[in-house]
Structure formats: C-alpha cells, structure tokens
C-alpha cells in the first residue's frame, strides 16, 4: 500500500493519480434529504457487523476500504447509490446497472431510496464484494 504524503490516503499503486481534496462525510450530505444520511448510517452499521474498514471520501463519494475499496457510496438528493464488484452478474430488482470490468468481475450499481432497501440480501452481496476485494 502506498500512502499519499499530502492527503494521507492509501492506495494500492504507488503515486496513483487522485484528488487530494479532503472532504468530511457530513459535507457530502449537505443539501440532501435526511433520508440519504439514514440509509448511509444503516449501511455503515451493517457493514461493521462483518468487517473492519476505513472510510475514505472524495468530492462526491464515500468508500469503505479494507485491503481495497469494497463499496462506493454516492449520496443523492433522495437516497444513495451504492456500487460494488462481484465475480458474477446479479441482475435483480434493486440493481439498476451492471458493468463488466474484467473477465470475471461485474460492477453493480444499486439505488437505495428507502432504509428498508438495505436488506439482508443486499448485505450478503456487499459482504461478498468485501471478501472478493480482500482476497484479491
């Protein structure tokens, strides 16, 4: 792991390009409905149940990082968009987009507009994404 000497963020690749902008999690929820923060807090607590990780923020996104990033969280006005990678395509109700990003990896985008959408099934996918990233 390489740590940027300016912003102290960690990356897999030495001198990896990135923005050194330091953003607080709460800043990303400004001008958003309180629902977005409630969904984020539910995801945060449920992820803590199966892993330990650091939180990394950019100007528009929150990442949960174990060995590597295993979930991206993008606050929206009326909820959040989450993105995570699985080694299979899982085209079901909550998934709004799937993108192939390698021979056996698929990025899944999920729109969460209710706390109730943070289901046990979704958490199993996120835990699977965590396991995939940690073992990679």
N, C-alpha and C positions, 0 to 999 in steps of 0.2 A: 504494500500500500504506500502511496505517495501522499504527503500532506502539503498542501499549498502553503508556502511561507507567509503569504499575505493574508488569506482569509481563514486558514487552518482547516479547510475542508479536506476530506480524504478521498482519494481516487485510486483506482486500480492501476492506471497508467501514469508514469512519471511525466510531468509537465502537460498533463491533459488540459485541453482548452476548456475554459469555463468562465463564468462571470463571478467576480469576487464580491458582488453585492451581498451585503449581509442583510437578511430580511427576517423579521420575527414572525412566528406562526400567526399570532394575532393580527399582524398587519395584513395578511392575506385574506382575512375575513372582514376587513373594513368594507362598508357599503354592500354587504351581503346580508341576507336574512339570517336570523339566529339559527334557523333550521340547519344551515350549512355547517355551522360550528358544532351543533348537536350530533350530526351524522359523523363528523370528523372525530369527536370525542368518543363515540361508540366504537368506531373502527380502531382508534388508538387503544382503548381498554381491551378490546377483544384480541388485538394483536399481541399485547403484553402478556396475554394468557399462554401463548405458545412460544414466545421468543423474547430475547433481549435485543435491543437495537438502538441506534442513534437516529435522531431526527435531523434531516438536512433540508434547508429551504433555499429556494431561488426566488426570483421576482414573481413567479406565477405558480409555483408548485412546491409541495411538501413531499419529501421522500423518507421512507423508513428504510434504514440501511443496516444490514447485518454485515456479512462479508462484502456484499454488494447491495445495491438498491433492490428491494423486492416488491415495493409498491410505490406508485406515484399517486399523489392526491392533488387534484386541481379544484380549488374552491370556485364555485359558480354562484350566481345570484340566488338561485333557488335550490341549491344542493351541492353535490360534489361529483366530479368524475374521477374514478379510480382506474389505474392501469397497472397490469401485472402480466408476467410472462409464464406460460405453461408449456409443457412439451407436447401438447395436443391442442386441437381446436375444440372449443367447448361452446357451441352456438346454442345458447338457451335464452330464455326470456330477458334476463337483466343485461345481457351482453349486447351493446349497441354497435360494436365494431371489433373485428378480428383482423390482425395483420400478420402475415408470415414474416419473421425476421431472421430466418435461418432454416436450415434443413429440417429441424425438428423443434422449432420454437415459434410460439404464437403469442403476440401481444394482444391482450384482451382489454377492451375499454368498457367500463360499466358506469352508467349514470345512476346515482343514488339521490332520489328526491324525497325520500322518507326514511326515518330512522329504522322503520320496520324492514326496509330493503337490506339491512345488514343482517342477513340470515345466516344460519348455520352452514348452509350450502356455500354461500359466498365466502365465509370464513375458511371453509375447507379448501377452496381454490386458492385463497391468499396464503394459507399455510403451505399448500403445495408449491406455490410460487417461491415462498421463503426457502423451503427445502431445496428446490431446484437451484436457486441462486447461491445458497450456502455451499452446496456440493459441487458447484461448477468451478 
